Amino acid sequence: MKAAFLAIWPVLATAVAGAPAQASAAAPDRPNIVFIFADDCGIDSFGCYGSDRAKSLTPNIDALAKSGTRFECGYATPLCGTSRCLIMTGRYGFRTGGLTNPTAKDPSFKDEPSMAKILKTAGYATGMAGKWRQMSDSPGDWGFDEYITDPTAADWYWRQSYTKNGKEVTLDKEVYVPDHTVDFALDFMERHKDQPFYFYLSEHLIHGKIMRTPDSKEGALPHQHYDDNIAYLDKTVGKVLAGLDKLGLREKTLVLFSADNGTSQVGYQPEHDPNQTTGKIGGRAVSGRKGQLLEGGSRVPLLASWKGTIPAGGVRNDLIDFSDLLPTFAELAGAKLPEGIKFDGTSFAPQLRGEPGQPRDWIFVQLGTGHYARNDGWKLNQNGELFSMKDAPFVEALVPADTTDAAALAAKKQLQAALDDLNPKGGKTVAPGADQKAKAAKKAKRQAKKKAAAKTQ
């Protein structure tokens, strides 16, 4: 799978071979950590991953990749809320109950560990801006010293209000809120430049509704607005990087960029994608999209830049899932993990220092009643079905149940042992049929909105 994926872009493969083996300078003891988290855009949404649609739309994100390491095999869960819950707690959904978007709000800061609180124990100032829902309670409850957010999980773009540290802020005119979130982030970094800090910039971009941006041209069509949203996400990343440069913090700061799940189905609609290019890399369609337990649902960008520490131009195929972020950030910060709690992740801090590290043998992805374990060539789901991933992320080939292929049988044995050890079915679950009920309720809500909109026209 790895070789087949990289072979699509020989230039990128060359970057792997040409990347320095060691860091160019000694790593700071405890870096600042800036985590930029995009919404609803998988690997097919970024030029540095070979996107056909976005190859000229993401220059800042592509430059971020070139300045550090691009991880090829980063895995979210397939939906927003479940990914956020996993990142915050470092624990898989069957442990916390954060198994679906509706249940991602069930885990409480009173019962679960919190990444922000753990970093605070190491003396880090903590801040966040942007999308918080579907998580429970407030960012302050989960350990963020300062934050601005909003009451929704979708399309908080052109508004006249937002929530700042628990209080509603009302403006005298409509503004583009993503600009305010970035400005808040940069202000936080400037005020805390003399101490270690963690900032979580949780973007609404490019979650639907797809709307115009401040840079959109008058009369632009929906598919142009879609491109505008990708470009504006890239612009916000550029503003953060420029701000860190201005403050002289790039060599003291790890910048990590990722997204909460794969590309949303909104990008596949004719009005947003008349040429059917969303989801394609090198002319080939990625398997699946947001909400699906397929590569296109879970495989997301994962870029790490730490000037002077992470070798520039690197590409790594280490398997990483979102449970790994908490222990990684904690190790970098010198924070101890709470005792008596089962964390699921493996720190990849050594890789961020330019060292080989100890990459994990498999990752685990769960959504609702479904789940799978995956290694670098195979995937085994909750039904015992084995898939060959040698042509991923484009093809996930079901292996016949009666196969005699030695490699397939060995992979199935390894992955089944991993699932047996995790025992997700023995943890917290959702009611039978809950996935279908949630989808039906969401569909009914969409239809009701369309009917209401039609009546007002």
FENRAMO-V9939 format. One record per helix or strand of 3 or more residues. SS is the DSSP state (A for helix, B for strand). FROM is the first residue (numbers start at 1). TO is the last residue. If there is no record, write none. Layout:
SS	FROM	TO
SS	FROM	TO
This chain:
A	2	6
A	10	18
B	32	38
A	43	45
A	47	49
A	59	67
B	69	75
A	80	89
A	93	96
A	102	105
A	115	120
B	125	130
B	146	149
B	158	164
B	167	176
A	177	191
B	197	202
A	222	246
A	250	252
B	253	259
A	265	268
A	295	298
B	299	305
B	314	321
A	323	333
A	349	352
B	363	367
B	370	374
B	378	381
B	386	388
A	406	422
A	424	426
A	434	456
